[in-house]
Amino acid sequence: MRSELDRFLVEGHFDALWVMGAMKNNADMVYFTGIQEVKNADLFKVSGKPPVVYHATSMEREEAAKSGLETHAFDTEMPLDEYLEKYSGDLTLAVAERYKDVFKKIGLLKGRVAVSGTASLSTAYAILEIMKPKLPEIEFIGILKDSAIQKARMTKEPDEEARIRKIGKITTSVVGKVADYLTSRQVDNNHLVEESGKPVTISIIKDLINRWLAEQGAENPEETIFSIGRDAGIPHNTGNPDDLIELGMPIVFDIYPCEKGGGYFYDFTRTWCLGFAPDEVQKLYDQVFSVFNQILASLEIGKHFKNYQEKTCRLFSAMGHVTIADRPDITEGYVHSIGHGLGLEVHENPFSGITSAESDVLVPGVVFTVEPGLYYPSKGVGIRIEDTVYLNPEGQFEVMADFPYDLVLPMKKLIK
């Protein structure tokens, strides 16, 4: 939670944070500012002090002010032309010098500064390299995983939980529309067709998904997995846009939209067969559903998330499937982790797989996915079931948006 951020800074031996980039589609920035129409900004959070924002232009002053933070416009307080004149038009030197003056103004002249955000890697590297000799007592640190912000973001405030729950309702609403659309199509030669006789393709379905999400104020920046048959057997295969929808073929539908502007995400998966399910698909589905329910039922407060990955591997192994615990390089069987945290990014703390840390514990406020699956592309089948779970302040685990778990979706029209 935000109230724990200073503690995480102290534990990581950091004196400040520097977050770069826009106030939208930029998780670490949005965590402080909310989603605002500010194209380029820098947020400085000195340990023990409230954040301060410097944004590029006074034209965005009112948008920046919506963050509720102390804000400053570079173009009015530190005009770039003055710095360019000082450095004979060298933009990189001018910008670096201006940042040095910001550091002096906020009283940050020495210590360890964690750097994050979504600024251009090339730009950030160039500026930081020049700033190092200008501020020799400042150490700039980039963090691959488990930064202070990431640790703070792992547990959600009530307003964050409410926003995730809302996007969950939008998500399941759209999933329901997709189910209605599919089951209401005509069938010709075992494939779905429109009234006109035009074949229904994955591309058509994804266009509808994006439209229905947009109508409810959500967006889909990281695509949707809607894959059928063999492609469903490759966990992150998003589906061939030209593929036709065939009865009885397993469809993995994994959808993870977010609030418009890069806010909070939801993550949800169902596996469907239209009309009927072949016996082998039904058997695999029943096994995945069994593991899904066993993991949900066994969740305990205070447990390391990786414990449930280990349990999932044991359960699937007992059913005769090879798992990632047997061989990390497998491509068939159970090939991924049981879940991950969810919030301003689709994948965030807590993690349950190989990158899981001792801090990845199920504590009140965490939001995470449970998503067991089995994958056999050589047999033309993949199965995954996924819900997003919230561990509430009372210590109860809640699925945040309910939706049926039926494998078979009955068709509503006569089959030709």
Contacts in CASP RR format, 6 or more apart in sequence:
PFRMAT RR
TARGET T0000
AUTHOR 0000-0000-0000
METHOD contacts of the structure
MODEL  1
MRSELDRFLVEGHFDALWVMGAMKNNADMVYFTGIQEVKNADLFKVSGKP
PVVYHATSMEREEAAKSGLETHAFDTEMPLDEYLEKYSGDLTLAVAERYK
DVFKKIGLLKGRVAVSGTASLSTAYAILEIMKPKLPEIEFIGILKDSAIQ
KARMTKEPDEEARIRKIGKITTSVVGKVADYLTSRQVDNNHLVEESGKPV
TISIIKDLINRWLAEQGAENPEETIFSIGRDAGIPHNTGNPDDLIELGMP
IVFDIYPCEKGGGYFYDFTRTWCLGFAPDEVQKLYDQVFSVFNQILASLE
IGKHFKNYQEKTCRLFSAMGHVTIADRPDITEGYVHSIGHGLGLEVHENP
FSGITSAESDVLVPGVVFTVEPGLYYPSKGVGIRIEDTVYLNPEGQFEVM
ADFPYDLVLPMKKLIK
1 152 0 8 1.000
1 155 0 8 1.000
1 156 0 8 1.000
1 157 0 8 1.000
1 365 0 8 1.000
2 31 0 8 1.000
2 152 0 8 1.000
2 157 0 8 1.000
4 151 0 8 1.000
4 152 0 8 1.000
4 155 0 8 1.000
5 45 0 8 1.000
5 148 0 8 1.000
5 149 0 8 1.000
5 152 0 8 1.000
6 47 0 8 1.000
6 48 0 8 1.000
8 148 0 8 1.000
8 151 0 8 1.000
8 152 0 8 1.000
9 15 0 8 1.000
9 16 0 8 1.000
9 17 0 8 1.000
9 47 0 8 1.000
9 114 0 8 1.000
9 148 0 8 1.000
10 47 0 8 1.000
11 148 0 8 1.000
12 148 0 8 1.000
13 112 0 8 1.000
14 47 0 8 1.000
14 112 0 8 1.000
14 113 0 8 1.000
14 114 0 8 1.000
14 141 0 8 1.000
14 148 0 8 1.000
15 46 0 8 1.000
15 47 0 8 1.000
15 108 0 8 1.000
15 110 0 8 1.000
15 111 0 8 1.000
15 112 0 8 1.000
15 113 0 8 1.000
16 44 0 8 1.000
16 45 0 8 1.000
16 46 0 8 1.000
16 47 0 8 1.000
16 108 0 8 1.000
16 111 0 8 1.000
16 112 0 8 1.000
16 113 0 8 1.000
16 114 0 8 1.000
17 43 0 8 1.000
17 44 0 8 1.000
17 45 0 8 1.000
17 113 0 8 1.000
17 114 0 8 1.000
17 115 0 8 1.000
17 116 0 8 1.000
17 148 0 8 1.000
17 149 0 8 1.000
18 42 0 8 1.000
18 43 0 8 1.000
18 44 0 8 1.000
18 113 0 8 1.000
18 114 0 8 1.000
18 115 0 8 1.000
18 116 0 8 1.000
18 140 0 8 1.000
19 26 0 8 1.000
19 28 0 8 1.000
19 29 0 8 1.000
19 32 0 8 1.000
19 42 0 8 1.000
19 43 0 8 1.000
19 44 0 8 1.000
19 45 0 8 1.000
19 116 0 8 1.000
19 117 0 8 1.000
19 149 0 8 1.000
20 29 0 8 1.000
20 41 0 8 1.000
20 42 0 8 1.000
20 115 0 8 1.000
20 116 0 8 1.000
20 117 0 8 1.000
20 118 0 8 1.000
20 119 0 8 1.000
20 124 0 8 1.000
21 29 0 8 1.000
21 40 0 8 1.000
21 41 0 8 1.000
21 42 0 8 1.000
21 117 0 8 1.000
21 118 0 8 1.000
21 119 0 8 1.000
22 29 0 8 1.000
22 38 0 8 1.000
22 39 0 8 1.000
22 40 0 8 1.000
22 41 0 8 1.000
22 118 0 8 1.000
23 29 0 8 1.000
23 30 0 8 1.000
23 33 0 8 1.000
23 34 0 8 1.000
23 35 0 8 1.000
23 36 0 8 1.000
23 37 0 8 1.000
23 38 0 8 1.000
23 41 0 8 1.000
23 63 0 8 1.000
23 64 0 8 1.000
23 67 0 8 1.000
24 30 0 8 1.000
24 35 0 8 1.000
24 36 0 8 1.000
24 37 0 8 1.000
24 38 0 8 1.000
24 261 0 8 1.000
24 262 0 8 1.000
24 263 0 8 1.000
25 118 0 8 1.000
25 221 0 8 1.000
25 261 0 8 1.000
25 262 0 8 1.000
26 117 0 8 1.000
26 118 0 8 1.000
26 262 0 8 1.000
27 117 0 8 1.000
27 153 0 8 1.000
27 262 0 8 1.000
27 263 0 8 1.000
27 344 0 8 1.000
27 345 0 8 1.000
27 348 0 8 1.000
28 116 0 8 1.000
28 117 0 8 1.000
28 149 0 8 1.000
28 344 0 8 1.000
29 41 0 8 1.000
29 43 0 8 1.000
29 117 0 8 1.000
29 118 0 8 1.000
30 262 0 8 1.000
30 263 0 8 1.000
30 344 0 8 1.000
31 149 0 8 1.000
31 152 0 8 1.000
31 153 0 8 1.000
31 344 0 8 1.000
32 43 0 8 1.000
32 45 0 8 1.000
32 51 0 8 1.000
32 67 0 8 1.000
32 69 0 8 1.000
33 41 0 8 1.000
33 43 0 8 1.000
33 53 0 8 1.000
33 64 0 8 1.000
33 67 0 8 1.000
33 68 0 8 1.000
33 69 0 8 1.000
34 67 0 8 1.000
34 263 0 8 1.000
35 259 0 8 1.000
35 260 0 8 1.000
35 261 0 8 1.000
35 262 0 8 1.000
35 263 0 8 1.000
36 63 0 8 1.000
36 64 0 8 1.000
36 66 0 8 1.000
36 67 0 8 1.000
37 60 0 8 1.000
37 63 0 8 1.000
38 55 0 8 1.000
38 60 0 8 1.000
38 63 0 8 1.000
38 64 0 8 1.000
39 56 0 8 1.000
39 60 0 8 1.000
40 55 0 8 1.000
40 56 0 8 1.000
41 53 0 8 1.000
41 54 0 8 1.000
41 55 0 8 1.000
41 56 0 8 1.000
41 64 0 8 1.000
42 53 0 8 1.000
42 54 0 8 1.000
42 55 0 8 1.000
42 99 0 8 1.000
42 102 0 8 1.000
43 51 0 8 1.000
43 52 0 8 1.000
43 53 0 8 1.000
43 69 0 8 1.000
44 51 0 8 1.000
44 52 0 8 1.000
44 53 0 8 1.000
44 54 0 8 1.000
44 102 0 8 1.000
44 106 0 8 1.000
44 108 0 8 1.000
45 51 0 8 1.000
45 52 0 8 1.000
46 106 0 8 1.000
46 107 0 8 1.000
46 108 0 8 1.000
50 69 0 8 1.000
50 70 0 8 1.000
51 69 0 8 1.000
51 70 0 8 1.000
52 69 0 8 1.000
52 70 0 8 1.000
52 71 0 8 1.000
52 72 0 8 1.000
52 106 0 8 1.000
53 64 0 8 1.000
53 67 0 8 1.000
53 69 0 8 1.000
53 70 0 8 1.000
53 71 0 8 1.000
53 72 0 8 1.000
54 71 0 8 1.000
54 72 0 8 1.000
54 73 0 8 1.000
54 74 0 8 1.000
54 102 0 8 1.000
55 61 0 8 1.000
55 64 0 8 1.000
55 71 0 8 1.000
55 72 0 8 1.000
55 73 0 8 1.000
55 74 0 8 1.000
56 73 0 8 1.000
56 74 0 8 1.000
56 75 0 8 1.000
57 73 0 8 1.000
57 74 0 8 1.000
57 75 0 8 1.000
58 73 0 8 1.000
58 75 0 8 1.000
58 76 0 8 1.000
60 73 0 8 1.000
61 71 0 8 1.000
61 73 0 8 1.000
64 71 0 8 1.000
64 73 0 8 1.000
65 71 0 8 1.000
74 80 0 8 1.000
74 98 0 8 1.000
78 98 0 8 1.000
78 101 0 8 1.000
78 102 0 8 1.000
80 94 0 8 1.000
80 95 0 8 1.000
80 98 0 8 1.000
83 94 0 8 1.000
83 95 0 8 1.000
83 97 0 8 1.000
83 98 0 8 1.000
84 90 0 8 1.000
84 91 0 8 1.000
84 94 0 8 1.000
86 94 0 8 1.000
86 97 0 8 1.000
87 93 0 8 1.000
87 94 0 8 1.000
87 97 0 8 1.000
92 126 0 8 1.000
92 127 0 8 1.000
92 130 0 8 1.000
93 130 0 8 1.000
95 127 0 8 1.000
96 127 0 8 1.000
96 130 0 8 1.000
96 131 0 8 1.000
96 134 0 8 1.000
97 134 0 8 1.000
99 127 0 8 1.000
99 131 0 8 1.000
100 131 0 8 1.000
100 134 0 8 1.000
100 135 0 8 1.000
103 109 0 8 1.000
103 135 0 8 1.000
103 138 0 8 1.000
108 138 0 8 1.000
109 135 0 8 1.000
109 137 0 8 1.000
109 138 0 8 1.000
110 137 0 8 1.000
110 138 0 8 1.000
111 137 0 8 1.000
111 138 0 8 1.000
111 139 0 8 1.000
112 139 0 8 1.000
112 141 0 8 1.000
113 138 0 8 1.000
113 139 0 8 1.000
113 140 0 8 1.000
113 141 0 8 1.000
114 141 0 8 1.000
114 142 0 8 1.000
114 143 0 8 1.000
114 147 0 8 1.000
114 148 0 8 1.000
114 149 0 8 1.000
115 124 0 8 1.000
115 128 0 8 1.000
115 140 0 8 1.000
115 141 0 8 1.000
115 142 0 8 1.000
116 142 0 8 1.000
116 143 0 8 1.000
116 147 0 8 1.000
116 149 0 8 1.000
128 140 0 8 1.000
131 138 0 8 1.000
131 140 0 8 1.000
132 138 0 8 1.000
132 140 0 8 1.000
143 150 0 8 1.000
145 355 0 8 1.000
145 357 0 8 1.000
146 349 0 8 1.000
146 357 0 8 1.000
146 359 0 8 1.000
150 348 0 8 1.000
150 349 0 8 1.000
151 349 0 8 1.000
151 359 0 8 1.000
153 343 0 8 1.000
153 344 0 8 1.000
153 348 0 8 1.000
153 349 0 8 1.000
154 341 0 8 1.000
154 348 0 8 1.000
154 349 0 8 1.000
154 350 0 8 1.000
154 359 0 8 1.000
154 366 0 8 1.000
155 363 0 8 1.000
155 364 0 8 1.000
155 365 0 8 1.000
155 366 0 8 1.000
156 164 0 8 1.000
156 343 0 8 1.000
156 365 0 8 1.000
156 366 0 8 1.000
156 367 0 8 1.000
156 390 0 8 1.000
160 264 0 8 1.000
160 343 0 8 1.000
161 365 0 8 1.000
161 367 0 8 1.000
161 390 0 8 1.000
161 392 0 8 1.000
163 259 0 8 1.000
163 263 0 8 1.000
163 264 0 8 1.000
164 264 0 8 1.000
164 265 0 8 1.000
164 266 0 8 1.000
164 342 0 8 1.000
164 343 0 8 1.000
164 367 0 8 1.000
164 388 0 8 1.000
164 390 0 8 1.000
164 400 0 8 1.000
165 390 0 8 1.000
165 400 0 8 1.000
165 401 0 8 1.000
167 218 0 8 1.000
167 257 0 8 1.000
167 258 0 8 1.000
167 259 0 8 1.000
167 264 0 8 1.000
167 265 0 8 1.000
167 266 0 8 1.000
168 266 0 8 1.000
168 268 0 8 1.000
168 388 0 8 1.000
168 400 0 8 1.000
168 401 0 8 1.000
169 401 0 8 1.000
170 213 0 8 1.000
170 216 0 8 1.000
170 217 0 8 1.000
170 218 0 8 1.000
170 257 0 8 1.000
170 266 0 8 1.000
171 218 0 8 1.000
171 255 0 8 1.000
171 257 0 8 1.000
171 266 0 8 1.000
171 268 0 8 1.000
171 401 0 8 1.000
172 268 0 8 1.000
172 401 0 8 1.000
172 402 0 8 1.000
172 403 0 8 1.000
173 212 0 8 1.000
173 216 0 8 1.000
174 209 0 8 1.000
174 212 0 8 1.000
174 213 0 8 1.000
174 216 0 8 1.000
174 255 0 8 1.000
174 257 0 8 1.000
175 253 0 8 1.000
175 255 0 8 1.000
175 268 0 8 1.000
175 270 0 8 1.000
175 403 0 8 1.000
176 403 0 8 1.000
177 208 0 8 1.000
177 212 0 8 1.000
178 205 0 8 1.000
178 208 0 8 1.000
178 209 0 8 1.000
178 253 0 8 1.000
179 272 0 8 1.000
179 409 0 8 1.000
181 205 0 8 1.000
181 208 0 8 1.000
182 192 0 8 1.000
182 200 0 8 1.000
182 205 0 8 1.000
182 245 0 8 1.000
182 272 0 8 1.000
182 274 0 8 1.000
182 409 0 8 1.000
183 274 0 8 1.000
183 409 0 8 1.000
183 410 0 8 1.000
183 411 0 8 1.000
183 412 0 8 1.000
184 412 0 8 1.000
184 413 0 8 1.000
185 192 0 8 1.000
185 193 0 8 1.000
185 194 0 8 1.000
185 200 0 8 1.000
185 245 0 8 1.000
185 411 0 8 1.000
185 413 0 8 1.000
186 192 0 8 1.000
186 193 0 8 1.000
186 194 0 8 1.000
186 195 0 8 1.000
186 197 0 8 1.000
186 413 0 8 1.000
186 416 0 8 1.000
187 193 0 8 1.000
187 247 0 8 1.000
187 411 0 8 1.000
187 413 0 8 1.000
187 415 0 8 1.000
187 416 0 8 1.000
188 197 0 8 1.000
188 416 0 8 1.000
189 416 0 8 1.000
190 246 0 8 1.000
190 247 0 8 1.000
191 199 0 8 1.000
191 200 0 8 1.000
191 244 0 8 1.000
191 245 0 8 1.000
191 246 0 8 1.000
191 247 0 8 1.000
192 199 0 8 1.000
192 200 0 8 1.000
192 244 0 8 1.000
192 245 0 8 1.000
192 246 0 8 1.000
192 247 0 8 1.000
192 274 0 8 1.000
193 199 0 8 1.000
193 200 0 8 1.000
194 200 0 8 1.000
199 244 0 8 1.000
200 244 0 8 1.000
200 245 0 8 1.000
201 241 0 8 1.000
201 242 0 8 1.000
201 243 0 8 1.000
201 244 0 8 1.000
201 245 0 8 1.000
202 226 0 8 1.000
202 227 0 8 1.000
202 228 0 8 1.000
202 239 0 8 1.000
202 240 0 8 1.000
202 241 0 8 1.000
202 242 0 8 1.000
202 243 0 8 1.000
202 245 0 8 1.000
203 241 0 8 1.000
203 242 0 8 1.000
205 226 0 8 1.000
205 245 0 8 1.000
206 224 0 8 1.000
206 226 0 8 1.000
206 241 0 8 1.000
209 220 0 8 1.000
209 224 0 8 1.000
209 226 0 8 1.000
209 255 0 8 1.000
210 219 0 8 1.000
210 220 0 8 1.000
210 224 0 8 1.000
213 219 0 8 1.000
213 220 0 8 1.000
213 257 0 8 1.000
217 259 0 8 1.000
217 260 0 8 1.000
218 257 0 8 1.000
218 258 0 8 1.000
218 259 0 8 1.000
218 260 0 8 1.000
219 257 0 8 1.000
219 258 0 8 1.000
219 259 0 8 1.000
219 260 0 8 1.000
219 261 0 8 1.000
219 262 0 8 1.000
220 255 0 8 1.000
220 256 0 8 1.000
220 257 0 8 1.000
220 258 0 8 1.000
221 258 0 8 1.000
221 262 0 8 1.000
222 256 0 8 1.000
222 346 0 8 1.000
223 238 0 8 1.000
224 238 0 8 1.000
224 253 0 8 1.000
224 254 0 8 1.000
224 255 0 8 1.000
224 256 0 8 1.000
225 236 0 8 1.000
225 237 0 8 1.000
225 238 0 8 1.000
225 239 0 8 1.000
225 252 0 8 1.000
225 253 0 8 1.000
225 254 0 8 1.000
225 255 0 8 1.000
225 269 0 8 1.000
226 238 0 8 1.000
226 239 0 8 1.000
226 251 0 8 1.000
226 252 0 8 1.000
226 253 0 8 1.000
226 254 0 8 1.000
227 233 0 8 1.000
227 234 0 8 1.000
227 237 0 8 1.000
227 238 0 8 1.000
227 239 0 8 1.000
227 240 0 8 1.000
227 251 0 8 1.000
227 252 0 8 1.000
228 239 0 8 1.000
228 243 0 8 1.000
228 245 0 8 1.000
228 246 0 8 1.000
228 249 0 8 1.000
228 250 0 8 1.000
228 251 0 8 1.000
228 252 0 8 1.000
229 249 0 8 1.000
229 250 0 8 1.000
229 251 0 8 1.000
229 380 0 8 1.000
229 381 0 8 1.000
229 382 0 8 1.000
230 377 0 8 1.000
230 380 0 8 1.000
231 237 0 8 1.000
231 239 0 8 1.000
231 240 0 8 1.000
231 243 0 8 1.000
231 377 0 8 1.000
232 250 0 8 1.000
232 251 0 8 1.000
232 252 0 8 1.000
232 271 0 8 1.000
232 375 0 8 1.000
232 380 0 8 1.000
232 381 0 8 1.000
232 382 0 8 1.000
232 383 0 8 1.000
233 252 0 8 1.000
233 375 0 8 1.000
233 376 0 8 1.000
233 377 0 8 1.000
233 380 0 8 1.000
233 381 0 8 1.000
233 382 0 8 1.000
234 331 0 8 1.000
234 375 0 8 1.000
234 377 0 8 1.000
235 335 0 8 1.000
235 336 0 8 1.000
235 373 0 8 1.000
235 375 0 8 1.000
235 384 0 8 1.000
245 251 0 8 1.000
245 274 0 8 1.000
246 274 0 8 1.000
247 273 0 8 1.000
247 274 0 8 1.000
247 275 0 8 1.000
247 276 0 8 1.000
247 411 0 8 1.000
247 415 0 8 1.000
248 273 0 8 1.000
248 274 0 8 1.000
248 275 0 8 1.000
248 276 0 8 1.000
248 277 0 8 1.000
248 278 0 8 1.000
248 281 0 8 1.000
249 273 0 8 1.000
249 274 0 8 1.000
250 271 0 8 1.000
250 272 0 8 1.000
250 273 0 8 1.000
250 277 0 8 1.000
250 281 0 8 1.000
250 285 0 8 1.000
250 380 0 8 1.000
250 381 0 8 1.000
250 382 0 8 1.000
250 383 0 8 1.000
251 271 0 8 1.000
251 272 0 8 1.000
251 273 0 8 1.000
251 274 0 8 1.000
252 269 0 8 1.000
252 271 0 8 1.000
252 382 0 8 1.000
252 383 0 8 1.000
252 384 0 8 1.000
253 269 0 8 1.000
253 270 0 8 1.000
253 271 0 8 1.000
253 272 0 8 1.000
254 267 0 8 1.000
254 268 0 8 1.000
254 269 0 8 1.000
254 384 0 8 1.000
254 386 0 8 1.000
255 267 0 8 1.000
255 268 0 8 1.000
255 269 0 8 1.000
256 265 0 8 1.000
256 266 0 8 1.000
256 267 0 8 1.000
256 268 0 8 1.000
256 346 0 8 1.000
257 265 0 8 1.000
257 266 0 8 1.000
258 264 0 8 1.000
258 265 0 8 1.000
258 266 0 8 1.000
258 346 0 8 1.000
262 344 0 8 1.000
263 344 0 8 1.000
264 343 0 8 1.000
264 344 0 8 1.000
265 342 0 8 1.000
265 343 0 8 1.000
265 344 0 8 1.000
265 345 0 8 1.000
265 346 0 8 1.000
266 342 0 8 1.000
266 388 0 8 1.000
266 400 0 8 1.000
266 401 0 8 1.000
267 342 0 8 1.000
267 346 0 8 1.000
267 369 0 8 1.000
267 371 0 8 1.000
267 386 0 8 1.000
267 388 0 8 1.000
268 386 0 8 1.000
268 387 0 8 1.000
268 388 0 8 1.000
268 401 0 8 1.000
268 403 0 8 1.000
269 371 0 8 1.000
269 384 0 8 1.000
269 385 0 8 1.000
269 386 0 8 1.000
270 385 0 8 1.000
270 386 0 8 1.000
270 403 0 8 1.000
270 405 0 8 1.000
271 285 0 8 1.000
271 288 0 8 1.000
271 382 0 8 1.000
271 383 0 8 1.000
271 384 0 8 1.000
271 385 0 8 1.000
271 407 0 8 1.000
272 406 0 8 1.000
272 407 0 8 1.000
272 408 0 8 1.000
272 409 0 8 1.000
273 281 0 8 1.000
273 407 0 8 1.000
273 408 0 8 1.000
273 409 0 8 1.000
274 408 0 8 1.000
274 409 0 8 1.000
274 411 0 8 1.000
275 408 0 8 1.000
275 409 0 8 1.000
275 410 0 8 1.000
275 411 0 8 1.000
276 408 0 8 1.000
277 285 0 8 1.000
277 407 0 8 1.000
277 408 0 8 1.000
280 379 0 8 1.000
280 381 0 8 1.000
281 381 0 8 1.000
281 383 0 8 1.000
281 407 0 8 1.000
282 407 0 8 1.000
284 374 0 8 1.000
284 376 0 8 1.000
284 381 0 8 1.000
284 382 0 8 1.000
284 383 0 8 1.000
285 383 0 8 1.000
285 407 0 8 1.000
287 316 0 8 1.000
287 319 0 8 1.000
287 321 0 8 1.000
287 374 0 8 1.000
288 372 0 8 1.000
288 373 0 8 1.000
288 374 0 8 1.000
288 383 0 8 1.000
288 384 0 8 1.000
288 385 0 8 1.000
289 385 0 8 1.000
289 405 0 8 1.000
290 315 0 8 1.000
291 312 0 8 1.000
291 315 0 8 1.000
291 316 0 8 1.000
291 372 0 8 1.000
291 373 0 8 1.000
292 370 0 8 1.000
292 372 0 8 1.000
292 385 0 8 1.000
294 311 0 8 1.000
294 315 0 8 1.000
295 308 0 8 1.000
295 311 0 8 1.000
295 312 0 8 1.000
295 338 0 8 1.000
295 370 0 8 1.000
295 372 0 8 1.000
296 370 0 8 1.000
296 387 0 8 1.000
296 389 0 8 1.000
296 397 0 8 1.000
296 399 0 8 1.000
298 308 0 8 1.000
298 311 0 8 1.000
299 308 0 8 1.000
299 362 0 8 1.000
299 370 0 8 1.000
299 389 0 8 1.000
299 391 0 8 1.000
299 397 0 8 1.000
300 362 0 8 1.000
301 362 0 8 1.000
301 363 0 8 1.000
301 364 0 8 1.000
301 391 0 8 1.000
301 395 0 8 1.000
302 361 0 8 1.000
302 362 0 8 1.000
302 363 0 8 1.000
303 361 0 8 1.000
303 362 0 8 1.000
304 356 0 8 1.000
304 358 0 8 1.000
304 360 0 8 1.000
304 361 0 8 1.000
304 362 0 8 1.000
305 338 0 8 1.000
305 339 0 8 1.000
305 350 0 8 1.000
305 351 0 8 1.000
305 352 0 8 1.000
305 356 0 8 1.000
305 360 0 8 1.000
305 361 0 8 1.000
305 362 0 8 1.000
305 368 0 8 1.000
306 351 0 8 1.000
306 352 0 8 1.000
306 353 0 8 1.000
306 356 0 8 1.000
306 360 0 8 1.000
308 338 0 8 1.000
308 352 0 8 1.000
308 370 0 8 1.000
309 337 0 8 1.000
309 338 0 8 1.000
309 339 0 8 1.000
309 352 0 8 1.000
309 353 0 8 1.000
309 356 0 8 1.000
310 325 0 8 1.000
312 323 0 8 1.000
312 334 0 8 1.000
312 338 0 8 1.000
312 372 0 8 1.000
313 323 0 8 1.000
313 324 0 8 1.000
313 325 0 8 1.000
313 326 0 8 1.000
313 334 0 8 1.000
314 325 0 8 1.000
316 323 0 8 1.000
316 333 0 8 1.000
316 334 0 8 1.000
316 372 0 8 1.000
316 374 0 8 1.000
317 323 0 8 1.000
317 325 0 8 1.000
317 326 0 8 1.000
321 333 0 8 1.000
321 334 0 8 1.000
321 374 0 8 1.000
322 330 0 8 1.000
322 332 0 8 1.000
322 333 0 8 1.000
322 334 0 8 1.000
323 330 0 8 1.000
323 333 0 8 1.000
323 334 0 8 1.000
323 335 0 8 1.000
324 330 0 8 1.000
324 334 0 8 1.000
324 335 0 8 1.000
324 336 0 8 1.000
324 337 0 8 1.000
328 354 0 8 1.000
331 375 0 8 1.000
331 377 0 8 1.000
332 375 0 8 1.000
332 376 0 8 1.000
332 377 0 8 1.000
332 378 0 8 1.000
333 374 0 8 1.000
333 375 0 8 1.000
333 376 0 8 1.000
334 372 0 8 1.000
334 373 0 8 1.000
334 374 0 8 1.000
334 375 0 8 1.000
335 375 0 8 1.000
336 371 0 8 1.000
336 373 0 8 1.000
337 351 0 8 1.000
337 352 0 8 1.000
337 353 0 8 1.000
337 354 0 8 1.000
337 356 0 8 1.000
338 352 0 8 1.000
338 353 0 8 1.000
338 370 0 8 1.000
338 371 0 8 1.000
338 372 0 8 1.000
339 351 0 8 1.000
339 352 0 8 1.000
339 353 0 8 1.000
339 368 0 8 1.000
339 369 0 8 1.000
339 370 0 8 1.000
339 371 0 8 1.000
340 346 0 8 1.000
340 347 0 8 1.000
340 348 0 8 1.000
340 350 0 8 1.000
340 351 0 8 1.000
340 352 0 8 1.000
340 368 0 8 1.000
340 369 0 8 1.000
341 347 0 8 1.000
341 348 0 8 1.000
341 349 0 8 1.000
341 350 0 8 1.000
341 351 0 8 1.000
341 366 0 8 1.000
341 367 0 8 1.000
341 368 0 8 1.000
341 369 0 8 1.000
342 348 0 8 1.000
342 367 0 8 1.000
342 368 0 8 1.000
342 369 0 8 1.000
342 388 0 8 1.000
343 367 0 8 1.000
349 359 0 8 1.000
349 360 0 8 1.000
350 356 0 8 1.000
350 359 0 8 1.000
350 360 0 8 1.000
350 361 0 8 1.000
350 362 0 8 1.000
350 366 0 8 1.000
350 368 0 8 1.000
351 357 0 8 1.000
351 360 0 8 1.000
352 360 0 8 1.000
352 368 0 8 1.000
362 368 0 8 1.000
362 391 0 8 1.000
363 391 0 8 1.000
364 391 0 8 1.000
364 392 0 8 1.000
364 393 0 8 1.000
364 394 0 8 1.000
364 395 0 8 1.000
365 390 0 8 1.000
365 391 0 8 1.000
365 392 0 8 1.000
365 393 0 8 1.000
366 390 0 8 1.000
366 391 0 8 1.000
367 388 0 8 1.000
367 389 0 8 1.000
367 390 0 8 1.000
367 391 0 8 1.000
367 400 0 8 1.000
368 388 0 8 1.000
368 389 0 8 1.000
368 391 0 8 1.000
369 386 0 8 1.000
369 387 0 8 1.000
369 388 0 8 1.000
369 389 0 8 1.000
370 386 0 8 1.000
370 387 0 8 1.000
370 389 0 8 1.000
371 384 0 8 1.000
371 385 0 8 1.000
371 386 0 8 1.000
371 387 0 8 1.000
372 384 0 8 1.000
372 385 0 8 1.000
373 382 0 8 1.000
373 383 0 8 1.000
373 384 0 8 1.000
373 385 0 8 1.000
374 382 0 8 1.000
374 383 0 8 1.000
375 381 0 8 1.000
375 382 0 8 1.000
375 383 0 8 1.000
376 382 0 8 1.000
385 405 0 8 1.000
387 399 0 8 1.000
387 400 0 8 1.000
387 401 0 8 1.000
388 399 0 8 1.000
388 400 0 8 1.000
388 401 0 8 1.000
389 397 0 8 1.000
389 398 0 8 1.000
389 399 0 8 1.000
389 400 0 8 1.000
390 397 0 8 1.000
390 398 0 8 1.000
390 400 0 8 1.000
391 397 0 8 1.000
391 398 0 8 1.000
392 398 0 8 1.000
END
